[in-house]
Amino acid sequence: MEASFISEAGSNIENPILEQGRIAREMESQGSRLIKINIGDPGMYFQLPKNIAWAYKKAIDEGHTSYLEEQGLKDLRDAVSTRYEDLYGISFSLDNVVVTQGVSEALSFMNQAMIDKGDSAVIFKPFFTEYLTYLKLSNGMGIFPSLDERNGWDIDPDGLEMALKYHKGKKPKYMLITNPNNPTGTALSEKGIRAAIEAAKDNDMYIVSDEVYDEMLHDNATFTSVGKLAKGIPHMLLNGASKNYMATGLRIGFAIFPEEDRKSASIKKAFLGMAGARLSANTPSQYAMLEGLRNREKHQQFLAGKLPQISRQSELAYKLINETGFFNAVKPDSAFYLFARINFDMLGIKDDKEFVELLLREQNVQLTRGSGFGMPGFIRIVTLPSEAVLTDAINRIKRFCEAHQR
Ligand SMILES: Cc1ncc(COP(=O)(O)O)c(C=O)c1O
């Protein structure tokens, strides 16, 4: 189709996590077996908790297959409110929750609600790929202060200040914080979050905090919700079923507006308008997630059975990749990712894009380039596969680097 037929925004959409799919499919059709460590989908590795699966089936058997109210099932919104109260002592009414089709839809709504052509937003890099996609779809522009690699990928208040100071153009509308982070697999410190909140307040930015991995912490990691530190400051929290419940396919997300300030109220109103435009989030999934949230004991048992394994895998991957000598990675303490800096001065390879493409073709390992997360010169490894698979993958990565050593 000629370019002019497709909108400018529509013709530029890409997902770096999936971009090698064509090559991968071609290789597989010719009989190659690939190690795919590019997609952070726990649903591919772990079965949905049985009580959630049962609730999904029951919802269908009981005829819950029509649209639900656009804001989402009332009991589910109530359960979201109870979760935040129980876990973090954050109180909000069920009226301040909007159920979305995954956090992804909330990200789309959020940009449509706030961003007009030429508006800008602060997004810390490295960032989850979709943040940029939806910002660009609204013709917005990003300001990308870097997280501090030397400080465990925490927020760097000076870097943030500089990025804001040197930004030319309209005042940024929102600041997006991810905690724990994809792709770094690290949680932010309370100090870092406080600095970000202060900067947002001083610059009149709406704070959006994507906390979709908030229960996926390894041994000693701690998590602090923005909701706890930003009392009285306009903000929105995002969460959902995909990571903590390993239920990516349910496509359930929550947009939460804990404050009742004017900005939050008007963004919520826009969300409700957009939710109405798409009628309803998936109905059986909402009943399934209701069971997931109400049955906290089962959920905790489920996580207690999985997290130590994920933590061991992340730690192993971290140790092995650093031992190759070709990378430097910060130790992950949450989620299921490892983000490693490539030591390019040792390699005859141009950039991370070339690195991942050649690695796939030569060693059958598919992973994602750092530039896809706004941070060229890195690779992201998903640490959900078993220790044996991760060891095999990293051995291949090492062989690949040795073959391209200069
Ligand atoms: C930080 C972050 N936010 C949101 C999402 C998307 O979540 P959902 O499946 O709820 O759309 C992901 C998925 O990887 C993510 O890493």
The ligand as an SDF file (V2000), in Angstrom:
LIG
                    3D

 16 16  0  0  0  0  0  0  0  0999 V2000
    6.1850   -2.4800   32.0460 C   0  0  0  0  0  0  0  0  0  0  0  0
    5.0690   -3.1150   31.2790 C   0  0  0  0  0  0  0  0  0  0  0  0
    3.8720   -2.5170   31.2240 N   0  0  0  0  0  0  0  0  0  0  0  0
    2.8470   -3.0560   30.5400 C   0  0  0  0  0  0  0  0  0  0  0  0
    2.9900   -4.2440   29.8590 C   0  0  0  0  0  0  0  0  0  0  0  0
    1.8310   -4.7810   29.0790 C   0  0  0  0  0  0  0  0  0  0  0  0
    0.9210   -5.3760   29.9410 O   0  0  0  0  0  0  0  0  0  0  0  0
   -0.4460   -5.9950   29.4840 P   0  0  0  0  0  0  0  0  0  0  0  0
   -0.2140   -7.4160   29.1240 O   0  0  0  0  0  0  0  0  0  0  0  0
   -1.3010   -5.8540   30.7270 O   0  0  0  0  0  0  0  0  0  0  0  0
   -0.9820   -5.2000   28.3520 O   0  0  0  0  0  0  0  0  0  0  0  0
    4.2050   -4.9090   29.8840 C   0  0  0  0  0  0  0  0  0  0  0  0
    4.4020   -6.1590   29.1280 C   0  0  0  0  0  0  0  0  0  0  0  0
    5.4520   -6.6920   28.9820 O   0  0  0  0  0  0  0  0  0  0  0  0
    5.2730   -4.3250   30.6140 C   0  0  0  0  0  0  0  0  0  0  0  0
    6.4800   -4.9060   30.6620 O   0  0  0  0  0  0  0  0  0  0  0  0
  1  2  1  0
  2  3  1  0
  2 15  2  0
  3  4  2  0
  4  5  1  0
  5  6  1  0
  5 12  2  0
  6  7  1  0
  7  8  1  0
  8  9  2  0
  8 10  1  0
  8 11  1  0
 12 13  1  0
 12 15  1  0
 13 14  2  0
 15 16  1  0
M  END
$$$$
